[in-house]
Amino acid sequence: MHLSATKSDWQEADPALLSGMLGQLHLIRAFEETVLELASQGLVHGPAHSSIGQEGGAVGSAIGLRTSDAINGSHRSHHQFLAKALTHLTGGKADLAELVHDDVRTLLRRTLAEILGLAQGFSRGRGGSIHLQWLEAGALGSNAIVGGGVPLAAGNAWAQRRAGTDDITVTYFGDGAVNIGGVLESMNLAAAWDLPLCLFIENNLYAVATRVGEVTREDRLSARGLGFGIPSWKVDGMDPLAVHLATRQAEEIMRAGDGPVIIEADVYRYFHQNGAYAGSAFGYRTKDEEAEWRLRDPIVKLEREMRDLGLLDEATARGVREQAQEAMRQVTGELVEPDPEAGGKRRIRPELWPDPATVDDGLRGDAGALAGARTLDPAAYDGPRKTVRFIDAASDVLGRRMAADPRVIVLGEDVHRLGGGTNGVTKKALQVAPDRVLGTPISENAFAGLGAGMALDGRFRPVIEFMYPDFLWVAADQVFNQIGKARHMFGGHNNVPLVLRTKVAMGTGYGSQHLMDPAGIFATSPGWRIVAPSTASDYIGLFNTAMLLEDPVLVIEHVDLYRARQEVPEDDLDYCLPLGRAALRRTGSELTVISYLSMVHRAAEAIDEAGVDADLIDLRWLDRASIDWDTIGASVRKTNGVLIVEQGARGTSYGGWLADEIQRRYFDWLDLPVERVTGAEASPSISRVLEAAAIAQVDDIVAALKRCRAAIGAV
């Protein structure tokens, strides 16, 4: 439906609401003008995506929200962030005679500091203009990936509903994002699960310089909701009261538990995509068009209506504007100063820059959650054991964690069907808590992001299943740009307690798009921890440790191990395998062989066949922060040679970075270059013969062992 504010709406509006809107509009406008001024002086490193002209949509929608309601936004989000933060601080009220108090001034200073990349910013300068976050105020964090924040917002909305609240989440995005797959996937998922999510489209007509009508046949973007059964509004975004009224109606639906809504607000950015130039300067729109929209300015509109109602005079209006500008002058003066080496110019105050030594701080948590955990290393365990199938151990420990911790949520495709998913790992979880096992649509980008939103909310610990690791490319934005980077990007403040399970299925005939080993991709992507168990007993301990960590953890399984019968500690599903500890599966003096997953067993077989006296190291932990360099180093110093064994394709190989790191660390002890066994360059094919040729086999390991022995003998 379409909604616009009438004269009676203005007459019935609470004067305090209108004053609150006016105060926020002026503060945001003055803030944005300051950002553009500093950008023109070269003091903003990176983009300056101004929201001048678009403030009405943000203020109208956010001013009625609770602090416990949440928002996130896109790269153009200063106005949304400030509107939510100001509402948090002031309750949406404003004394127009004394607009700026200390808390508001602090907000403006910290926000500007973040945009300037300073340590005093909300994210210690790491997020900048396009990653603004203040969790205390319900601002979840804006996003530089177009549409990237929408799945995360859906996850936050899921958490709100599951926690039994009637809080809501508003996700802001532009016209350019409505054709993004993850946005449409999230619309579907939010509708299917009745999530309290407001999909707020700021339609400013242009995605950079491309007009809406050029890229879609249906330019009523709110009509996207019809296909998903989502009620929708199209509203004049230059009229903050109209937006507020539309949002209030939408809130009633969401807070009642009736699912998501869409609000499309027609707004206009006065400047180009980035910087202080008008769009007409680049030729994609006319000066006449820009002038017409400026006549509809939200501040002008609000002040005119308030004057007509006798709520505002010219002196007060000027005073509000002057207070906002003066506040920004004061804030700016605290962050910049005259440059003594460039007369008339300014510079960032040098003492405010972040310490370069902190560049990697916050990539991962400190693993403090493991303190006090009961650890057991199955490699050294001599207590009672029983024999189980690997797959049953995986299912049992997942079920155990579900029973012990009501925060644990399992989600993925078909995890709720087939008696435990496509391989049976979720069988026990279904028996323990079927309401916490969520079968998702086939939409990895959406449900991975939804899981991330759950984790970032903090009240839940999602376990996401990707049926095959190749599907991570479908969800690559959420997996790498969002989940992996969230903690560091937002200043190290965000715990991301998320486990992503997937299986390597080489040898099953599923072809090039189902059989990859993801270890190499994740190991070279920041933020992730990685475990790769070769035994059922290790799986139990590694999974339990992963579930305690406050970081995203990739748990890699292998179909070759699923049906294997192996020993595990009897009646114990609660031990943790220590973080960063490898297992020395056999000892020798000629060579160090390093592997993981099922290739540990094949390497052992090859060592026997070749008759080489070798150390065999089962890595268990694969990520850069958790790998056991003590065990590797001790072995290399003893044997003076290394062979890395893995099964998958050479191009995405895990061993590539590992070999480089070993040679850097242990060059003085190596008598020969690090040798590697991998699959072929090609991904495995459907043909049984070509698939076997593409995958590393025992014979390949034997041949490599013999090459190493010959090279050692020649030294």
C-alpha positions in Angstrom: 0.0 0.0 0.0 1.0 3.6 -0.4 1.1 6.0 2.5 1.5 9.8 2.7 1.1 12.3 5.5 -2.1 14.4 5.3 -2.9 17.7 7.0 -4.8 15.8 9.7 -1.7 13.6 10.3 0.3 16.7 10.9 -2.3 18.2 13.2 -2.6 15.0 15.2 1.2 14.4 15.5 2.8 14.8 18.9 4.7 18.1 19.0 7.5 16.4 20.9 7.8 13.9 18.1 8.1 16.7 15.5 10.7 18.5 17.6 12.7 15.3 18.1 12.6 14.8 14.3 13.8 18.3 13.6 16.6 18.1 16.1 17.8 14.8 14.6 17.6 16.1 11.0 19.7 19.1 11.8 22.3 17.2 13.7 22.6 14.6 10.9 22.7 17.3 8.2 25.5 19.3 10.0 27.4 16.1 10.6 27.3 15.1 6.9 28.3 18.6 5.8 31.3 18.3 8.1 32.3 14.9 6.7 32.1 16.3 3.1 34.2 19.4 4.2 36.9 17.2 5.8 36.8 14.8 2.7 37.4 17.8 0.4 40.5 18.6 2.5 41.8 15.1 2.1 41.2 14.2 5.8 38.8 11.3 5.2 40.8 8.3 4.0 38.4 6.3 1.9 34.9 7.1 0.7 32.5 9.7 2.0 29.1 8.4 1.1 26.9 11.4 2.1 23.3 10.9 3.0 22.3 14.6 2.6 18.8 14.6 1.2 18.0 11.1 2.5 17.7 11.9 6.2 14.0 11.9 6.3 13.7 8.2 5.7 16.2 7.3 8.5 14.8 9.7 11.1 11.2 8.9 10.4 11.8 5.2 10.7 14.2 5.1 13.6 12.8 7.7 16.0 10.1 5.4 17.3 12.3 2.4 17.8 13.4 1.0 21.2 17.0 0.6 22.1 16.4 -3.2 22.1 15.2 -3.0 18.5 18.1 -3.3 16.0 19.2 -1.8 12.7 21.8 -2.3 10.2 22.6 -0.6 6.9 24.6 -0.4 3.8 27.7 1.7 2.8 25.5 4.9 2.9 24.5 4.7 6.6 25.7 7.8 8.6 22.1 9.0 8.8 20.7 5.6 9.9 23.3 5.1 12.5 23.0 8.6 13.9 19.2 8.4 14.0 19.2 5.1 15.9 22.0 6.3 18.2 20.3 9.7 18.9 17.0 7.9 19.6 18.8 5.6 22.0 20.3 8.6 23.9 17.3 10.9 23.9 14.3 8.7 23.5 13.5 10.6 20.3 12.9 13.8 22.2 14.7 17.1 21.7 14.8 20.4 23.6 15.3 22.7 20.6 16.7 25.5 22.8 19.4 23.2 24.2 19.8 20.6 21.4 23.3 19.2 22.2 24.2 17.8 25.6 27.3 15.9 26.5 26.1 12.4 25.4 25.1 13.7 22.0 28.4 15.5 21.6 30.3 12.3 22.5 28.2 10.4 19.9 29.1 12.9 17.2 32.8 12.9 18.2 33.1 9.1 18.3 31.2 8.7 15.0 33.4 11.3 13.3 36.5 9.7 14.8 35.5 6.4 13.3 34.9 7.9 9.9 38.4 9.5 10.1 39.9 6.1 11.1 40.9 7.1 14.6 41.4 5.0 17.8 38.6 7.0 19.5 36.0 5.7 17.0 33.4 3.1 17.8 35.4 0.4 16.1 38.9 1.9 16.9 39.0 3.3 13.4 38.8 0.0 11.6 35.3 0.3 10.3 35.4 3.8 9.1 32.5 5.4 7.2 31.0 2.2 5.9 31.1 -0.1 9.0 29.5 1.9 11.8 28.5 -0.1 14.8 27.3 0.7 18.3 25.7 -2.4 19.8 24.6 -0.6 23.0 22.3 1.5 20.9 21.1 -1.4 18.8 23.2 -0.4 15.7 24.4 -3.8 14.5 26.9 -2.5 12.0 26.7 -1.1 8.5 28.0 -3.0 5.5 30.1 -2.2 2.5 28.8 -5.1 0.5 25.6 -4.2 -1.3 22.9 -6.2 0.3 25.4 -8.0 2.6 23.8 -6.9 5.8 20.3 -8.2 5.0 20.9 -11.9 5.9 22.6 -10.8 9.1 19.6 -8.7 10.0 17.4 -11.7 9.4 19.5 -13.7 11.8 19.1 -11.0 14.4 15.4 -10.9 13.9 15.3 -14.7 14.3 17.2 -14.4 17.6 14.7 -11.7 18.8 11.8 -13.9 18.1 13.3 -17.1 19.5 14.2 -15.2 22.7 10.5 -14.4 23.2 10.6 -10.7 22.8 8.6 -8.5 20.5 11.6 -6.5 19.4 12.2 -5.9 15.7 15.1 -5.5 13.3 15.2 -2.9 10.5 17.7 -3.5 7.7 18.3 -0.5 5.4 19.5 -0.9 1.8 19.2 0.9 -1.4 17.5 0.4 -4.8 20.7 -1.2 -6.1 20.4 -4.0 -3.6 16.9 -5.2 -4.4 18.3 -7.4 -7.3 20.9 -9.0 -5.1 20.4 -12.7 -4.6 21.1 -12.7 -0.9 18.5 -10.0 -0.4 15.8 -11.9 -2.2 16.8 -15.1 -0.5 16.5 -13.3 2.9 13.0 -12.0 2.0 11.9 -15.6 1.3 13.5 -17.0 4.5 12.1 -14.1 6.7 8.6 -14.7 5.3 8.8 -18.5 5.6 9.8 -18.2 9.2 7.7 -15.1 10.2 10.7 -13.1 11.3 10.2 -9.6 12.7 12.3 -8.0 10.0 11.6 -4.6 8.3 13.3 -4.5 4.9 13.7 -0.8 4.4 14.5 0.2 0.8 15.9 3.7 0.4 15.1 4.3 -3.3 17.2 7.2 -4.3 16.7 6.3 -8.0 20.4 5.6 -8.7 22.8 2.8 -8.0 25.9 4.9 -8.4 25.0 6.3 -11.8 22.6 3.6 -13.1 18.9 4.6 -12.9 16.4 2.1 -11.5 14.4 1.9 -14.7 17.5 0.7 -16.6 17.9 -2.5 -14.6 14.4 -3.6 -13.6 11.1 -3.8 -15.3 9.2 -3.3 -12.1 10.4 0.0 -10.6 8.0 -0.2 -7.7 10.7 -1.9 -5.6 8.3 -2.6 -2.7 6.4 -4.9 -5.1 9.2 -7.4 -4.6 7.4 -8.3 -1.4 4.3 -9.6 -3.3 6.1 -12.7 -4.5 7.0 -13.6 -0.9 3.6 -12.7 0.7 5.2 -9.7 2.5 3.1 -6.6 3.2 4.6 -3.5 1.7 4.4 0.2 1.8 5.7 2.8 -0.6 6.1 6.2 1.1 7.5 9.7 0.5 10.8 9.5 2.2 11.3 13.2 2.0 8.5 13.5 4.5 9.7 12.1 7.9 6.2 12.0 9.4 4.9 9.9 6.5 7.8 7.5 7.0 7.2 7.4 10.8 3.5 6.6 10.2 4.3 3.8 7.8 6.9 2.4 10.2 4.4 2.4 13.0 1.9 0.4 10.9 4.6 -2.0 9.9 5.7 -2.4 13.5 2.3 -3.6 14.5 2.6 -6.5 12.1 6.2 -7.4 13.2 5.6 -7.1 16.9 2.5 -9.2 16.7 4.6 -12.1 15.3 3.1 -11.8 11.8 6.4 -11.7 9.9 8.4 -9.3 7.9 7.4 -6.1 6.1 8.9 -4.0 3.3 9.0 -0.2 3.3 10.1 1.6 0.2 11.0 5.2 0.9 11.4 7.5 -2.1 14.5 9.7 -1.3 17.2 11.6 -3.1 20.9 11.9 -2.5 21.9 15.5 -3.3 25.5 14.5 -4.1 27.2 11.9 -6.1 27.8 8.3 -4.8 30.9 9.5 -3.1 32.1 13.0 -2.2 30.8 16.6 -2.5 30.0 16.8 -6.2 26.5 16.8 -7.6 25.4 13.9 -9.7 24.8 16.2 -12.6 28.6 16.9 -12.7 29.0 13.4 -13.9 26.2 13.7 -16.5 23.9 10.9 -15.3 21.2 13.3 -14.0 20.2 16.9 -14.7 20.5 20.0 -12.6 16.7 20.5 -13.1 16.0 17.1 -11.5 18.3 17.9 -8.6 16.7 21.3 -8.1 13.2 19.7 -8.0 14.2 17.3 -5.3 15.9 20.0 -3.2 12.5 21.7 -3.1 11.3 18.7 -1.2 14.1 18.8 1.4 13.0 16.9 4.6 14.2 19.7 6.9 12.3 22.4 4.8 9.2 20.2 4.8 9.2 19.6 8.5 9.9 23.2 9.4 7.2 24.5 7.1 4.6 22.1 8.7 5.7 23.0 12.2 5.4 26.7 11.5 2.0 26.2 10.1 1.0 24.4 13.3 2.5 27.2 15.4 5.2 25.0 16.8 8.2 26.7 15.4 9.4 30.3 14.6 12.2 31.4 12.3 14.5 32.3 15.2 14.1 28.9 16.8 14.7 27.2 13.4 17.9 29.2 12.9 18.9 28.4 16.5 18.6 24.6 15.9 20.7 24.8 12.8 23.4 26.9 14.5 23.5 24.6 17.5 24.1 21.6 15.3 26.8 23.4 13.3 28.5 24.7 16.5 28.5 21.1 17.9 30.2 19.9 14.8 32.8 22.7 14.9 33.6 21.7 18.5 33.8 18.0 17.7 36.0 18.6 14.6 38.3 20.8 16.7 38.9 18.0 19.0 40.0 15.7 16.2 41.9 17.9 13.8 44.3 20.8 14.1 46.2 23.3 12.0 49.0 21.7 10.1 52.2 23.5 11.1 53.9 22.3 7.9 51.1 23.4 5.5 49.9 26.9 6.2 46.1 27.2 6.2 45.5 23.5 6.0 44.5 21.1 8.8 45.6 17.6 9.8 44.4 14.8 12.0 45.8 15.2 15.5 48.8 12.8 15.4 48.1 11.4 18.9 44.7 10.1 17.9 45.8 7.6 15.3 45.6 3.9 16.2 48.8 2.2 17.2 50.1 0.4 14.1 51.1 -2.5 16.4 47.4 -3.3 16.9 46.9 -4.0 13.2 46.1 -7.7 13.8 44.4 -7.3 17.2 41.0 -8.9 17.3 41.2 -11.2 14.3 40.1 -13.9 16.7 39.1 -14.1 20.3 41.6 -15.0 23.1 40.1 -18.4 23.6 39.3 -17.4 27.2 36.1 -19.4 27.1 38.2 -22.6 27.2 39.6 -21.7 30.6 38.5 -24.4 33.0 37.2 -26.7 30.3 38.0 -30.4 30.9 40.6 -31.5 28.3 41.5 -34.9 27.1 43.8 -35.9 24.3 42.6 -39.2 22.9 46.1 -39.9 21.5 47.3 -40.2 25.1 44.1 -41.7 26.7 44.5 -45.1 28.3 41.0 -45.4 29.9 38.1 -47.6 28.9 37.0 -47.4 25.3 34.2 -48.6 23.0 34.0 -49.0 19.2 31.6 -46.8 17.3 31.1 -45.6 13.8 32.6 -42.1 13.1 29.3 -40.8 11.9 27.6 -42.0 15.2 30.2 -40.2 17.3 29.6 -37.0 15.3 25.9 -37.4 15.8 26.2 -38.2 19.5 28.4 -35.2 20.4 26.1 -32.8 18.5 23.1 -34.2 20.3 25.0 -33.9 23.6 25.7 -30.3 23.0 22.1 -29.6 22.1 20.9 -31.3 25.3 23.4 -29.4 27.5 23.1 -26.0 26.0 19.7 -24.6 24.9 21.5 -21.9 22.9 22.7 -24.3 20.3 20.8 -24.1 17.0 21.4 -26.4 14.0 20.5 -25.2 10.5 21.0 -26.2 7.0 19.4 -27.9 4.0 17.5 -31.1 4.9 19.0 -31.3 8.4 15.5 -31.8 9.8 14.6 -34.7 7.4 15.9 -38.1 6.3 16.5 -39.2 9.9 19.3 -36.9 10.5 20.2 -35.0 7.3 21.8 -36.5 4.2 24.5 -38.3 6.2 22.9 -38.8 9.6 24.9 -36.3 11.7 21.8 -34.5 12.9 20.0 -37.7 14.0 20.6 -37.2 17.8 20.0 -33.5 17.6 16.6 -34.2 16.2 15.8 -36.6 19.0 17.0 -34.1 21.6 15.5 -30.8 20.4 13.7 -31.0 17.0 12.5 -27.4 17.4 16.1 -26.2 17.3 17.0 -28.1 14.1 16.0 -25.8 11.3 15.6 -27.0 7.8 16.4 -24.1 5.5 15.6 -23.2 1.9 18.3 -23.9 -0.7 19.9 -20.5 -0.2 23.3 -20.8 1.3 24.0 -17.0 1.3 20.8 -16.3 3.2 21.0 -19.1 5.8 24.8 -18.6 6.4 24.1 -14.9 7.0 21.2 -15.7 9.2 23.4 -18.0 11.3 25.9 -15.2 11.5 23.2 -12.8 12.7 22.2 -15.3 15.4 25.8 -15.6 16.5 26.5 -11.9 16.6 23.3 -11.4 18.6 25.0 -13.4 21.4 22.0 -15.4 22.7 22.5 -18.4 20.4 25.3 -20.6 19.1 24.5 -21.8 15.6 25.8 -24.9 13.9 25.5 -24.5 10.2 25.7 -27.4 7.8 26.9 -27.0 4.2 26.0 -30.2 2.5 29.1 -29.9 0.3 32.0 -27.5 0.8 31.8 -26.3 -2.9 28.6 -24.5 -1.8 30.6 -22.1 0.2 31.2 -20.2 -3.0 27.4 -19.5 -3.2 27.7 -18.0 0.3 31.2 -16.6 -0.1 30.1 -13.1 0.9 28.6 -14.2 4.2 31.4 -16.7 4.9 34.4 -14.5 4.2 33.3 -10.9 4.0 30.9 -11.0 7.0 31.5 -14.0 9.3 35.3 -14.1 9.0 35.9 -10.3 9.2 33.2 -9.2 11.7 35.2 -9.3 14.9 38.3 -7.4 13.5 36.3 -5.0 11.3 34.3 -3.7 14.2 37.2 -3.2 16.4 37.5 -6.6 18.0 34.3 -6.2 20.0 32.2 -8.9 18.3 32.1 -12.5 19.4 31.1 -14.8 16.6 30.3 -18.2 18.2 29.5 -20.1 15.0 30.4 -23.6 13.8 30.2 -24.4 10.1 30.2 -28.1 9.3 30.9 -29.6 5.9 32.2 -32.8 4.4 34.8 -33.6 1.8 33.3 -36.2 -0.6 36.2 -37.0 -2.9 35.7 -40.5 -4.4 31.9 -40.4 -4.4 31.5 -39.5 -8.1 29.7 -36.2 -7.5 32.0 -34.3 -9.8 33.6 -30.9 -9.9 31.1 -28.9 -8.0 30.7 -31.2 -4.9 34.1 -32.6 -4.0 36.5 -29.8 -3.0 38.6 -29.7 0.2 38.0 -26.2 1.7 40.9 -26.1 4.0 43.2 -24.1 1.8 40.6 -21.4 1.1 39.7 -21.0 4.8 43.3 -21.1 6.0 44.1 -18.1 3.8 41.0 -16.1 4.9 41.2 -14.1 8.1 39.1 -14.8 11.2 38.3 -18.5 10.9 39.6 -21.4 13.0 39.6 -24.8 11.3 39.5 -28.3 12.7 39.9 -31.5 10.6 39.6 -34.7 12.7 40.9 -38.0 11.4 39.4 -40.1 14.2 36.0 -40.3 15.9 37.6 -39.6 19.3 39.3 -36.5 18.0 36.0 -35.4 16.5 34.3 -35.4 19.9 37.0 -33.4 21.5 37.5 -31.0 18.6 33.7 -30.4 18.2 33.4 -29.6 21.9 36.2 -27.2 21.8 34.8 -25.5 18.7 31.5 -25.1 20.5 33.1 -23.2 23.4 35.2 -20.8 21.3 33.8 -17.4 20.6 35.1 -17.5 17.0 33.8 -19.0 13.8 35.1 -22.5 13.4 35.0 -24.6 10.3 34.7 -28.3 11.1 35.7 -30.4 8.1 34.6 -34.0 7.9 35.3 -36.7 5.3 32.9 -39.2 3.9 35.7 -41.9 3.9 35.6 -41.7 7.7 31.9 -41.7 8.3 31.4 -45.5 8.2 34.8 -46.3 9.8 34.5 -48.1 13.2 37.0 -46.5 15.6 37.5 -46.5 19.4 36.4 -43.6 21.5 36.5 -43.0 25.3 33.6 -44.9 26.8 30.6 -42.9 28.0 32.3 -39.5 27.6 31.0 -36.9 25.1 32.1 -33.8 27.1 35.8 -33.7 26.9 37.6 -31.0 24.9 40.7 -31.6 22.8 43.2 -28.8 23.7 43.4 -25.9 21.3 46.3 -26.0 18.9 47.5 -29.5 19.7 48.5 -31.9 16.9 48.9 -35.7 17.3 52.1 -37.5 16.6 50.6 -40.7 15.1 54.0 -42.5 14.7 57.6 -41.6 15.2 60.6 -41.9 13.0 63.9 -40.2 12.2 64.1 -39.9 8.4 61.2 -37.6 7.5 58.3 -35.5 8.9 55.0 -36.4 7.2 52.2 -33.9 7.9 48.5 -34.6 7.0 44.9 -34.3 8.2 41.5 -36.0 7.8 41.4 -39.4 6.0 44.8 -38.8 4.4 46.4 -39.4 7.8 45.4 -43.1 7.5 46.5 -43.2 3.9 49.9 -41.6 4.8 50.4 -44.3 7.5 49.7 -47.0 4.9 52.1 -45.5 2.5 54.8 -45.1 5.2 54.5 -48.8 5.8 54.6 -49.7 2.2 57.6 -47.5 1.4 59.5 -48.6 4.5 60.4 -45.1 5.5 61.1 -44.3 9.2 59.0 -41.2 9.5 57.2 -39.0 12.0 53.5 -38.8 11.1 51.8 -35.6 12.3 48.0 -35.4 12.3 47.4 -31.6 12.4 43.9 -31.6 13.8 43.9 -27.7 13.9 44.6 -26.1 10.5 44.2 -22.4 11.0 47.2 -20.1 11.2 46.5 -19.1 14.8 45.9 -22.6 16.1 48.4 -24.8 14.3 50.8 -26.8 16.5 54.2 -25.3 15.6 55.8 -26.9 18.6 55.1 -30.4 17.4 56.0 -29.5 13.8 59.2 -27.7 14.8 60.5 -30.5 17.0 60.0 -33.0 14.3 61.6 -30.9 11.5 64.7 -30.3 13.7 65.0 -34.0 14.1 64.3 -35.3 10.6 65.4 -32.3 8.4 62.8 -33.0 5.8 59.0 -32.5 5.3 56.3 -34.1 3.2 52.8 -32.6 3.3 50.1 -34.9 2.3 46.6 -33.9 1.2 44.0 -35.2 -1.1 42.5 -32.3 -3.0 43.3 -30.1 -6.0 46.7 -28.4 -6.1 45.3 -24.9 -6.9 43.3 -24.6 -3.7 45.6 -26.7 -1.7 46.1 -26.2 2.1 49.7 -27.4 1.8 50.8 -24.4 -0.3 50.7 -21.9 2.5 51.9 -24.5 5.0 55.0 -25.3 3.0 55.8 -21.6 2.7 55.5 -21.1 6.4 57.5 -24.2 7.2 60.3 -23.0 5.0 60.3 -19.6 6.5 60.4 -20.9 10.1 62.7 -23.9 9.7 64.9 -23.2 6.7 68.1 -23.7 8.6 67.0 -27.3 9.5 65.8 -28.4 6.1 68.1 -30.5 4.0 65.6 -30.5 1.0 62.7 -28.4 -0.2 59.3 -29.2 1.4 57.7 -31.9 -0.7 54.0 -32.0 -1.3 51.4 -34.6 -2.3 48.2 -33.2 -3.7 45.6 -34.0 -6.2 45.8 -32.8 -9.8 45.2 -29.3 -10.9 41.7 -30.2 -12.2 38.8 -30.7 -9.9 37.6 -34.3 -9.7 35.4 -35.4 -12.6 32.4 -37.8 -12.8 34.3 -40.5 -14.6 35.6 -43.0 -12.1 39.0 -43.2 -13.9 39.4 -39.4 -14.1 38.2 -38.9 -10.6 40.8 -41.3 -9.3 43.5 -39.5 -11.3 42.5 -36.2 -9.8 42.7 -37.3 -6.2 45.9 -38.1 -4.3 46.2 -41.8 -3.6 48.4 -44.1 -1.5 50.7 -44.7 -4.5 51.3 -41.0 -4.9 52.4 -40.8 -1.2 54.7 -43.8 -1.6 56.3 -42.2 -4.7 56.8 -39.0 -2.8 58.3 -40.8 0.2 60.8 -42.5 -2.1 61.7 -39.2 -3.7 62.4 -37.7 -0.3 64.5 -40.6 0.8 66.5 -40.4 -2.4 67.0 -36.6 -2.0 68.1 -37.1 1.7 70.6 -39.8 0.6 72.0 -37.4 -1.9 72.6 -34.6 0.6 
